[in-house]
């Protein structure tokens, strides 16, 4: 009887152990599946965050490049009629100090002869360490009395300032003429 009782007790214990192991194995498998799904979700979120960051960087860079190009076109594309008004059109593209500096470089009266300055080519180079400073290589064509008198390749350093997510030209330095072929 003792043997039978020990055998039954042992069998029940072994049976309980097997059921417990099976249950633990199922629980472990469920937890591993959940962990795997969570890790996949995390990887997906990280990819989305990286894409969002790249998109935001691209949008910000496009805004900067647009401000530079539009600002230089506004400043450098002029004729007798727009000689003075171009500075008013720079209001959204450059800081007040920069506009004042550019005005000081120009005559306060439009020229007496018919003139036209037109931006022909423009290439913007990113600064390797300063995300708000750019080098701009451009070519302008200057006409006097409707005849082209010069085509000038020039190099500018443009520094932007950011205010509330908007960019403006904060500094515009003409670094001089560039060599041509």
MODELLER restraints for C-alpha pairs under 7 A, 6 or more apart:
rsr = mdl.restraints
at = mdl.atoms
rsr.add(forms.Gaussian(group=physical.xy_distance, feature=features.Distance(at['CA:64:A'], at['CA:167:A']), mean=6.23, stdev=0.5))
rsr.add(forms.Gaussian(group=physical.xy_distance, feature=features.Distance(at['CA:67:A'], at['CA:93:A']), mean=5.87, stdev=0.5))
rsr.add(forms.Gaussian(group=physical.xy_distance, feature=features.Distance(at['CA:67:A'], at['CA:167:A']), mean=6.80, stdev=0.5))
rsr.add(forms.Gaussian(group=physical.xy_distance, feature=features.Distance(at['CA:67:A'], at['CA:168:A']), mean=6.56, stdev=0.5))
rsr.add(forms.Gaussian(group=physical.xy_distance, feature=features.Distance(at['CA:68:A'], at['CA:169:A']), mean=6.93, stdev=0.5))
rsr.add(forms.Gaussian(group=physical.xy_distance, feature=features.Distance(at['CA:71:A'], at['CA:90:A']), mean=6.34, stdev=0.5))
rsr.add(forms.Gaussian(group=physical.xy_distance, feature=features.Distance(at['CA:71:A'], at['CA:93:A']), mean=5.41, stdev=0.5))
rsr.add(forms.Gaussian(group=physical.xy_distance, feature=features.Distance(at['CA:73:A'], at['CA:119:A']), mean=6.36, stdev=0.5))
rsr.add(forms.Gaussian(group=physical.xy_distance, feature=features.Distance(at['CA:74:A'], at['CA:86:A']), mean=5.96, stdev=0.5))
rsr.add(forms.Gaussian(group=physical.xy_distance, feature=features.Distance(at['CA:74:A'], at['CA:89:A']), mean=6.81, stdev=0.5))
rsr.add(forms.Gaussian(group=physical.xy_distance, feature=features.Distance(at['CA:74:A'], at['CA:90:A']), mean=6.51, stdev=0.5))
rsr.add(forms.Gaussian(group=physical.xy_distance, feature=features.Distance(at['CA:75:A'], at['CA:86:A']), mean=6.03, stdev=0.5))
rsr.add(forms.Gaussian(group=physical.xy_distance, feature=features.Distance(at['CA:75:A'], at['CA:87:A']), mean=6.98, stdev=0.5))
rsr.add(forms.Gaussian(group=physical.xy_distance, feature=features.Distance(at['CA:76:A'], at['CA:117:A']), mean=6.40, stdev=0.5))
rsr.add(forms.Gaussian(group=physical.xy_distance, feature=features.Distance(at['CA:76:A'], at['CA:118:A']), mean=6.30, stdev=0.5))
rsr.add(forms.Gaussian(group=physical.xy_distance, feature=features.Distance(at['CA:76:A'], at['CA:119:A']), mean=6.14, stdev=0.5))
rsr.add(forms.Gaussian(group=physical.xy_distance, feature=features.Distance(at['CA:77:A'], at['CA:117:A']), mean=5.36, stdev=0.5))
rsr.add(forms.Gaussian(group=physical.xy_distance, feature=features.Distance(at['CA:77:A'], at['CA:118:A']), mean=4.50, stdev=0.5))
rsr.add(forms.Gaussian(group=physical.xy_distance, feature=features.Distance(at['CA:77:A'], at['CA:119:A']), mean=5.85, stdev=0.5))
rsr.add(forms.Gaussian(group=physical.xy_distance, feature=features.Distance(at['CA:78:A'], at['CA:116:A']), mean=5.77, stdev=0.5))
rsr.add(forms.Gaussian(group=physical.xy_distance, feature=features.Distance(at['CA:78:A'], at['CA:117:A']), mean=5.33, stdev=0.5))
rsr.add(forms.Gaussian(group=physical.xy_distance, feature=features.Distance(at['CA:78:A'], at['CA:118:A']), mean=6.66, stdev=0.5))
rsr.add(forms.Gaussian(group=physical.xy_distance, feature=features.Distance(at['CA:79:A'], at['CA:115:A']), mean=5.37, stdev=0.5))
rsr.add(forms.Gaussian(group=physical.xy_distance, feature=features.Distance(at['CA:79:A'], at['CA:116:A']), mean=4.25, stdev=0.5))
rsr.add(forms.Gaussian(group=physical.xy_distance, feature=features.Distance(at['CA:79:A'], at['CA:117:A']), mean=6.30, stdev=0.5))
rsr.add(forms.Gaussian(group=physical.xy_distance, feature=features.Distance(at['CA:80:A'], at['CA:110:A']), mean=5.85, stdev=0.5))
rsr.add(forms.Gaussian(group=physical.xy_distance, feature=features.Distance(at['CA:80:A'], at['CA:111:A']), mean=6.63, stdev=0.5))
rsr.add(forms.Gaussian(group=physical.xy_distance, feature=features.Distance(at['CA:80:A'], at['CA:114:A']), mean=6.26, stdev=0.5))
rsr.add(forms.Gaussian(group=physical.xy_distance, feature=features.Distance(at['CA:80:A'], at['CA:115:A']), mean=5.95, stdev=0.5))
rsr.add(forms.Gaussian(group=physical.xy_distance, feature=features.Distance(at['CA:83:A'], at['CA:110:A']), mean=5.89, stdev=0.5))
rsr.add(forms.Gaussian(group=physical.xy_distance, feature=features.Distance(at['CA:84:A'], at['CA:110:A']), mean=6.87, stdev=0.5))
rsr.add(forms.Gaussian(group=physical.xy_distance, feature=features.Distance(at['CA:87:A'], at['CA:99:A']), mean=6.42, stdev=0.5))
rsr.add(forms.Gaussian(group=physical.xy_distance, feature=features.Distance(at['CA:93:A'], at['CA:168:A']), mean=4.90, stdev=0.5))
rsr.add(forms.Gaussian(group=physical.xy_distance, feature=features.Distance(at['CA:93:A'], at['CA:169:A']), mean=6.07, stdev=0.5))
rsr.add(forms.Gaussian(group=physical.xy_distance, feature=features.Distance(at['CA:94:A'], at['CA:168:A']), mean=4.62, stdev=0.5))
rsr.add(forms.Gaussian(group=physical.xy_distance, feature=features.Distance(at['CA:94:A'], at['CA:169:A']), mean=4.23, stdev=0.5))
rsr.add(forms.Gaussian(group=physical.xy_distance, feature=features.Distance(at['CA:94:A'], at['CA:170:A']), mean=6.09, stdev=0.5))
rsr.add(forms.Gaussian(group=physical.xy_distance, feature=features.Distance(at['CA:95:A'], at['CA:168:A']), mean=6.12, stdev=0.5))
rsr.add(forms.Gaussian(group=physical.xy_distance, feature=features.Distance(at['CA:95:A'], at['CA:169:A']), mean=6.10, stdev=0.5))
rsr.add(forms.Gaussian(group=physical.xy_distance, feature=features.Distance(at['CA:95:A'], at['CA:170:A']), mean=5.51, stdev=0.5))
rsr.add(forms.Gaussian(group=physical.xy_distance, feature=features.Distance(at['CA:98:A'], at['CA:170:A']), mean=5.99, stdev=0.5))
rsr.add(forms.Gaussian(group=physical.xy_distance, feature=features.Distance(at['CA:98:A'], at['CA:171:A']), mean=6.01, stdev=0.5))
rsr.add(forms.Gaussian(group=physical.xy_distance, feature=features.Distance(at['CA:113:A'], at['CA:144:A']), mean=6.95, stdev=0.5))
rsr.add(forms.Gaussian(group=physical.xy_distance, feature=features.Distance(at['CA:113:A'], at['CA:145:A']), mean=6.28, stdev=0.5))
rsr.add(forms.Gaussian(group=physical.xy_distance, feature=features.Distance(at['CA:114:A'], at['CA:144:A']), mean=5.82, stdev=0.5))
rsr.add(forms.Gaussian(group=physical.xy_distance, feature=features.Distance(at['CA:114:A'], at['CA:145:A']), mean=4.73, stdev=0.5))
rsr.add(forms.Gaussian(group=physical.xy_distance, feature=features.Distance(at['CA:114:A'], at['CA:146:A']), mean=6.89, stdev=0.5))
rsr.add(forms.Gaussian(group=physical.xy_distance, feature=features.Distance(at['CA:115:A'], at['CA:143:A']), mean=5.53, stdev=0.5))
rsr.add(forms.Gaussian(group=physical.xy_distance, feature=features.Distance(at['CA:115:A'], at['CA:144:A']), mean=4.65, stdev=0.5))
rsr.add(forms.Gaussian(group=physical.xy_distance, feature=features.Distance(at['CA:115:A'], at['CA:145:A']), mean=6.06, stdev=0.5))
rsr.add(forms.Gaussian(group=physical.xy_distance, feature=features.Distance(at['CA:116:A'], at['CA:142:A']), mean=5.78, stdev=0.5))
rsr.add(forms.Gaussian(group=physical.xy_distance, feature=features.Distance(at['CA:116:A'], at['CA:143:A']), mean=5.00, stdev=0.5))
rsr.add(forms.Gaussian(group=physical.xy_distance, feature=features.Distance(at['CA:116:A'], at['CA:144:A']), mean=6.65, stdev=0.5))
rsr.add(forms.Gaussian(group=physical.xy_distance, feature=features.Distance(at['CA:117:A'], at['CA:140:A']), mean=6.60, stdev=0.5))
rsr.add(forms.Gaussian(group=physical.xy_distance, feature=features.Distance(at['CA:117:A'], at['CA:141:A']), mean=5.67, stdev=0.5))
rsr.add(forms.Gaussian(group=physical.xy_distance, feature=features.Distance(at['CA:117:A'], at['CA:142:A']), mean=4.47, stdev=0.5))
rsr.add(forms.Gaussian(group=physical.xy_distance, feature=features.Distance(at['CA:117:A'], at['CA:143:A']), mean=6.30, stdev=0.5))
rsr.add(forms.Gaussian(group=physical.xy_distance, feature=features.Distance(at['CA:118:A'], at['CA:140:A']), mean=5.39, stdev=0.5))
rsr.add(forms.Gaussian(group=physical.xy_distance, feature=features.Distance(at['CA:118:A'], at['CA:141:A']), mean=5.22, stdev=0.5))
rsr.add(forms.Gaussian(group=physical.xy_distance, feature=features.Distance(at['CA:118:A'], at['CA:142:A']), mean=6.52, stdev=0.5))
rsr.add(forms.Gaussian(group=physical.xy_distance, feature=features.Distance(at['CA:119:A'], at['CA:139:A']), mean=6.05, stdev=0.5))
rsr.add(forms.Gaussian(group=physical.xy_distance, feature=features.Distance(at['CA:119:A'], at['CA:140:A']), mean=4.37, stdev=0.5))
rsr.add(forms.Gaussian(group=physical.xy_distance, feature=features.Distance(at['CA:119:A'], at['CA:141:A']), mean=6.42, stdev=0.5))
rsr.add(forms.Gaussian(group=physical.xy_distance, feature=features.Distance(at['CA:120:A'], at['CA:139:A']), mean=5.40, stdev=0.5))
rsr.add(forms.Gaussian(group=physical.xy_distance, feature=features.Distance(at['CA:120:A'], at['CA:140:A']), mean=5.33, stdev=0.5))
rsr.add(forms.Gaussian(group=physical.xy_distance, feature=features.Distance(at['CA:120:A'], at['CA:141:A']), mean=6.59, stdev=0.5))
rsr.add(forms.Gaussian(group=physical.xy_distance, feature=features.Distance(at['CA:121:A'], at['CA:138:A']), mean=5.16, stdev=0.5))
rsr.add(forms.Gaussian(group=physical.xy_distance, feature=features.Distance(at['CA:121:A'], at['CA:139:A']), mean=5.08, stdev=0.5))
rsr.add(forms.Gaussian(group=physical.xy_distance, feature=features.Distance(at['CA:122:A'], at['CA:136:A']), mean=6.86, stdev=0.5))
rsr.add(forms.Gaussian(group=physical.xy_distance, feature=features.Distance(at['CA:122:A'], at['CA:137:A']), mean=5.85, stdev=0.5))
rsr.add(forms.Gaussian(group=physical.xy_distance, feature=features.Distance(at['CA:122:A'], at['CA:138:A']), mean=4.31, stdev=0.5))
rsr.add(forms.Gaussian(group=physical.xy_distance, feature=features.Distance(at['CA:122:A'], at['CA:139:A']), mean=6.70, stdev=0.5))
rsr.add(forms.Gaussian(group=physical.xy_distance, feature=features.Distance(at['CA:123:A'], at['CA:136:A']), mean=5.63, stdev=0.5))
rsr.add(forms.Gaussian(group=physical.xy_distance, feature=features.Distance(at['CA:123:A'], at['CA:137:A']), mean=5.18, stdev=0.5))
rsr.add(forms.Gaussian(group=physical.xy_distance, feature=features.Distance(at['CA:123:A'], at['CA:138:A']), mean=6.22, stdev=0.5))
rsr.add(forms.Gaussian(group=physical.xy_distance, feature=features.Distance(at['CA:124:A'], at['CA:134:A']), mean=6.69, stdev=0.5))
rsr.add(forms.Gaussian(group=physical.xy_distance, feature=features.Distance(at['CA:124:A'], at['CA:135:A']), mean=5.94, stdev=0.5))
rsr.add(forms.Gaussian(group=physical.xy_distance, feature=features.Distance(at['CA:124:A'], at['CA:136:A']), mean=4.50, stdev=0.5))
rsr.add(forms.Gaussian(group=physical.xy_distance, feature=features.Distance(at['CA:124:A'], at['CA:137:A']), mean=6.48, stdev=0.5))
rsr.add(forms.Gaussian(group=physical.xy_distance, feature=features.Distance(at['CA:125:A'], at['CA:134:A']), mean=5.65, stdev=0.5))
rsr.add(forms.Gaussian(group=physical.xy_distance, feature=features.Distance(at['CA:125:A'], at['CA:135:A']), mean=5.05, stdev=0.5))
rsr.add(forms.Gaussian(group=physical.xy_distance, feature=features.Distance(at['CA:125:A'], at['CA:136:A']), mean=6.06, stdev=0.5))
rsr.add(forms.Gaussian(group=physical.xy_distance, feature=features.Distance(at['CA:126:A'], at['CA:134:A']), mean=5.03, stdev=0.5))
rsr.add(forms.Gaussian(group=physical.xy_distance, feature=features.Distance(at['CA:126:A'], at['CA:135:A']), mean=6.65, stdev=0.5))
rsr.add(forms.Gaussian(group=physical.xy_distance, feature=features.Distance(at['CA:127:A'], at['CA:133:A']), mean=5.69, stdev=0.5))
rsr.add(forms.Gaussian(group=physical.xy_distance, feature=features.Distance(at['CA:127:A'], at['CA:134:A']), mean=5.26, stdev=0.5))
rsr.add(forms.Gaussian(group=physical.xy_distance, feature=features.Distance(at['CA:132:A'], at['CA:159:A']), mean=5.64, stdev=0.5))
rsr.add(forms.Gaussian(group=physical.xy_distance, feature=features.Distance(at['CA:132:A'], at['CA:160:A']), mean=5.13, stdev=0.5))
rsr.add(forms.Gaussian(group=physical.xy_distance, feature=features.Distance(at['CA:132:A'], at['CA:161:A']), mean=6.94, stdev=0.5))
rsr.add(forms.Gaussian(group=physical.xy_distance, feature=features.Distance(at['CA:133:A'], at['CA:158:A']), mean=5.71, stdev=0.5))
rsr.add(forms.Gaussian(group=physical.xy_distance, feature=features.Distance(at['CA:133:A'], at['CA:159:A']), mean=4.36, stdev=0.5))
rsr.add(forms.Gaussian(group=physical.xy_distance, feature=features.Distance(at['CA:133:A'], at['CA:160:A']), mean=6.37, stdev=0.5))
rsr.add(forms.Gaussian(group=physical.xy_distance, feature=features.Distance(at['CA:134:A'], at['CA:157:A']), mean=5.80, stdev=0.5))
rsr.add(forms.Gaussian(group=physical.xy_distance, feature=features.Distance(at['CA:134:A'], at['CA:158:A']), mean=5.18, stdev=0.5))
rsr.add(forms.Gaussian(group=physical.xy_distance, feature=features.Distance(at['CA:134:A'], at['CA:159:A']), mean=6.37, stdev=0.5))
rsr.add(forms.Gaussian(group=physical.xy_distance, feature=features.Distance(at['CA:135:A'], at['CA:155:A']), mean=6.99, stdev=0.5))
rsr.add(forms.Gaussian(group=physical.xy_distance, feature=features.Distance(at['CA:135:A'], at['CA:156:A']), mean=5.75, stdev=0.5))
rsr.add(forms.Gaussian(group=physical.xy_distance, feature=features.Distance(at['CA:135:A'], at['CA:157:A']), mean=4.66, stdev=0.5))
rsr.add(forms.Gaussian(group=physical.xy_distance, feature=features.Distance(at['CA:135:A'], at['CA:158:A']), mean=6.23, stdev=0.5))
rsr.add(forms.Gaussian(group=physical.xy_distance, feature=features.Distance(at['CA:136:A'], at['CA:155:A']), mean=5.68, stdev=0.5))
rsr.add(forms.Gaussian(group=physical.xy_distance, feature=features.Distance(at['CA:136:A'], at['CA:156:A']), mean=5.06, stdev=0.5))
rsr.add(forms.Gaussian(group=physical.xy_distance, feature=features.Distance(at['CA:136:A'], at['CA:157:A']), mean=6.25, stdev=0.5))
rsr.add(forms.Gaussian(group=physical.xy_distance, feature=features.Distance(at['CA:137:A'], at['CA:154:A']), mean=5.84, stdev=0.5))
rsr.add(forms.Gaussian(group=physical.xy_distance, feature=features.Distance(at['CA:137:A'], at['CA:155:A']), mean=4.59, stdev=0.5))
rsr.add(forms.Gaussian(group=physical.xy_distance, feature=features.Distance(at['CA:137:A'], at['CA:156:A']), mean=6.46, stdev=0.5))
rsr.add(forms.Gaussian(group=physical.xy_distance, feature=features.Distance(at['CA:138:A'], at['CA:153:A']), mean=5.66, stdev=0.5))
rsr.add(forms.Gaussian(group=physical.xy_distance, feature=features.Distance(at['CA:138:A'], at['CA:154:A']), mean=5.39, stdev=0.5))
rsr.add(forms.Gaussian(group=physical.xy_distance, feature=features.Distance(at['CA:138:A'], at['CA:155:A']), mean=6.39, stdev=0.5))
rsr.add(forms.Gaussian(group=physical.xy_distance, feature=features.Distance(at['CA:139:A'], at['CA:151:A']), mean=6.67, stdev=0.5))
rsr.add(forms.Gaussian(group=physical.xy_distance, feature=features.Distance(at['CA:139:A'], at['CA:152:A']), mean=5.34, stdev=0.5))
rsr.add(forms.Gaussian(group=physical.xy_distance, feature=features.Distance(at['CA:139:A'], at['CA:153:A']), mean=4.19, stdev=0.5))
rsr.add(forms.Gaussian(group=physical.xy_distance, feature=features.Distance(at['CA:139:A'], at['CA:154:A']), mean=6.01, stdev=0.5))
rsr.add(forms.Gaussian(group=physical.xy_distance, feature=features.Distance(at['CA:140:A'], at['CA:151:A']), mean=5.63, stdev=0.5))
rsr.add(forms.Gaussian(group=physical.xy_distance, feature=features.Distance(at['CA:140:A'], at['CA:152:A']), mean=5.28, stdev=0.5))
rsr.add(forms.Gaussian(group=physical.xy_distance, feature=features.Distance(at['CA:140:A'], at['CA:153:A']), mean=6.58, stdev=0.5))
rsr.add(forms.Gaussian(group=physical.xy_distance, feature=features.Distance(at['CA:141:A'], at['CA:148:A']), mean=6.85, stdev=0.5))
rsr.add(forms.Gaussian(group=physical.xy_distance, feature=features.Distance(at['CA:141:A'], at['CA:150:A']), mean=5.91, stdev=0.5))
rsr.add(forms.Gaussian(group=physical.xy_distance, feature=features.Distance(at['CA:141:A'], at['CA:151:A']), mean=4.42, stdev=0.5))
rsr.add(forms.Gaussian(group=physical.xy_distance, feature=features.Distance(at['CA:141:A'], at['CA:152:A']), mean=6.43, stdev=0.5))
rsr.add(forms.Gaussian(group=physical.xy_distance, feature=features.Distance(at['CA:142:A'], at['CA:148:A']), mean=5.75, stdev=0.5))
rsr.add(forms.Gaussian(group=physical.xy_distance, feature=features.Distance(at['CA:142:A'], at['CA:149:A']), mean=5.96, stdev=0.5))
rsr.add(forms.Gaussian(group=physical.xy_distance, feature=features.Distance(at['CA:142:A'], at['CA:150:A']), mean=5.32, stdev=0.5))
rsr.add(forms.Gaussian(group=physical.xy_distance, feature=features.Distance(at['CA:142:A'], at['CA:151:A']), mean=6.27, stdev=0.5))
rsr.add(forms.Gaussian(group=physical.xy_distance, feature=features.Distance(at['CA:143:A'], at['CA:149:A']), mean=5.43, stdev=0.5))
rsr.add(forms.Gaussian(group=physical.xy_distance, feature=features.Distance(at['CA:152:A'], at['CA:177:A']), mean=6.90, stdev=0.5))
rsr.add(forms.Gaussian(group=physical.xy_distance, feature=features.Distance(at['CA:153:A'], at['CA:177:A']), mean=5.57, stdev=0.5))
rsr.add(forms.Gaussian(group=physical.xy_distance, feature=features.Distance(at['CA:153:A'], at['CA:178:A']), mean=5.41, stdev=0.5))
rsr.add(forms.Gaussian(group=physical.xy_distance, feature=features.Distance(at['CA:154:A'], at['CA:176:A']), mean=5.62, stdev=0.5))
rsr.add(forms.Gaussian(group=physical.xy_distance, feature=features.Distance(at['CA:154:A'], at['CA:177:A']), mean=4.26, stdev=0.5))
rsr.add(forms.Gaussian(group=physical.xy_distance, feature=features.Distance(at['CA:154:A'], at['CA:178:A']), mean=5.28, stdev=0.5))
rsr.add(forms.Gaussian(group=physical.xy_distance, feature=features.Distance(at['CA:155:A'], at['CA:174:A']), mean=6.11, stdev=0.5))
rsr.add(forms.Gaussian(group=physical.xy_distance, feature=features.Distance(at['CA:155:A'], at['CA:175:A']), mean=5.29, stdev=0.5))
rsr.add(forms.Gaussian(group=physical.xy_distance, feature=features.Distance(at['CA:155:A'], at['CA:176:A']), mean=5.70, stdev=0.5))
rsr.add(forms.Gaussian(group=physical.xy_distance, feature=features.Distance(at['CA:155:A'], at['CA:177:A']), mean=6.18, stdev=0.5))
rsr.add(forms.Gaussian(group=physical.xy_distance, feature=features.Distance(at['CA:155:A'], at['CA:178:A']), mean=6.31, stdev=0.5))
rsr.add(forms.Gaussian(group=physical.xy_distance, feature=features.Distance(at['CA:156:A'], at['CA:172:A']), mean=6.75, stdev=0.5))
rsr.add(forms.Gaussian(group=physical.xy_distance, feature=features.Distance(at['CA:156:A'], at['CA:173:A']), mean=5.45, stdev=0.5))
rsr.add(forms.Gaussian(group=physical.xy_distance, feature=features.Distance(at['CA:156:A'], at['CA:174:A']), mean=4.48, stdev=0.5))
rsr.add(forms.Gaussian(group=physical.xy_distance, feature=features.Distance(at['CA:156:A'], at['CA:175:A']), mean=5.30, stdev=0.5))
rsr.add(forms.Gaussian(group=physical.xy_distance, feature=features.Distance(at['CA:157:A'], at['CA:172:A']), mean=5.91, stdev=0.5))
rsr.add(forms.Gaussian(group=physical.xy_distance, feature=features.Distance(at['CA:157:A'], at['CA:173:A']), mean=5.12, stdev=0.5))
rsr.add(forms.Gaussian(group=physical.xy_distance, feature=features.Distance(at['CA:157:A'], at['CA:174:A']), mean=6.54, stdev=0.5))
rsr.add(forms.Gaussian(group=physical.xy_distance, feature=features.Distance(at['CA:157:A'], at['CA:175:A']), mean=6.81, stdev=0.5))
rsr.add(forms.Gaussian(group=physical.xy_distance, feature=features.Distance(at['CA:158:A'], at['CA:169:A']), mean=6.78, stdev=0.5))
rsr.add(forms.Gaussian(group=physical.xy_distance, feature=features.Distance(at['CA:158:A'], at['CA:171:A']), mean=5.74, stdev=0.5))
rsr.add(forms.Gaussian(group=physical.xy_distance, feature=features.Distance(at['CA:158:A'], at['CA:172:A']), mean=4.80, stdev=0.5))
rsr.add(forms.Gaussian(group=physical.xy_distance, feature=features.Distance(at['CA:158:A'], at['CA:173:A']), mean=6.54, stdev=0.5))
rsr.add(forms.Gaussian(group=physical.xy_distance, feature=features.Distance(at['CA:159:A'], at['CA:169:A']), mean=5.97, stdev=0.5))
rsr.add(forms.Gaussian(group=physical.xy_distance, feature=features.Distance(at['CA:159:A'], at['CA:170:A']), mean=5.55, stdev=0.5))
rsr.add(forms.Gaussian(group=physical.xy_distance, feature=features.Distance(at['CA:159:A'], at['CA:171:A']), mean=4.98, stdev=0.5))
rsr.add(forms.Gaussian(group=physical.xy_distance, feature=features.Distance(at['CA:159:A'], at['CA:172:A']), mean=6.61, stdev=0.5))
rsr.add(forms.Gaussian(group=physical.xy_distance, feature=features.Distance(at['CA:160:A'], at['CA:167:A']), mean=6.25, stdev=0.5))
rsr.add(forms.Gaussian(group=physical.xy_distance, feature=features.Distance(at['CA:160:A'], at['CA:168:A']), mean=5.43, stdev=0.5))
rsr.add(forms.Gaussian(group=physical.xy_distance, feature=features.Distance(at['CA:160:A'], at['CA:169:A']), mean=4.49, stdev=0.5))
rsr.add(forms.Gaussian(group=physical.xy_distance, feature=features.Distance(at['CA:160:A'], at['CA:170:A']), mean=4.97, stdev=0.5))
rsr.add(forms.Gaussian(group=physical.xy_distance, feature=features.Distance(at['CA:160:A'], at['CA:171:A']), mean=6.83, stdev=0.5))
rsr.add(forms.Gaussian(group=physical.xy_distance, feature=features.Distance(at['CA:161:A'], at['CA:167:A']), mean=5.62, stdev=0.5))
rsr.add(forms.Gaussian(group=physical.xy_distance, feature=features.Distance(at['CA:161:A'], at['CA:168:A']), mean=5.50, stdev=0.5))
rsr.add(forms.Gaussian(group=physical.xy_distance, feature=features.Distance(at['CA:161:A'], at['CA:169:A']), mean=6.38, stdev=0.5))
rsr.add(forms.Gaussian(group=physical.xy_distance, feature=features.Distance(at['CA:161:A'], at['CA:170:A']), mean=5.58, stdev=0.5))
rsr.add(forms.Gaussian(group=physical.xy_distance, feature=features.Distance(at['CA:162:A'], at['CA:168:A']), mean=6.65, stdev=0.5))
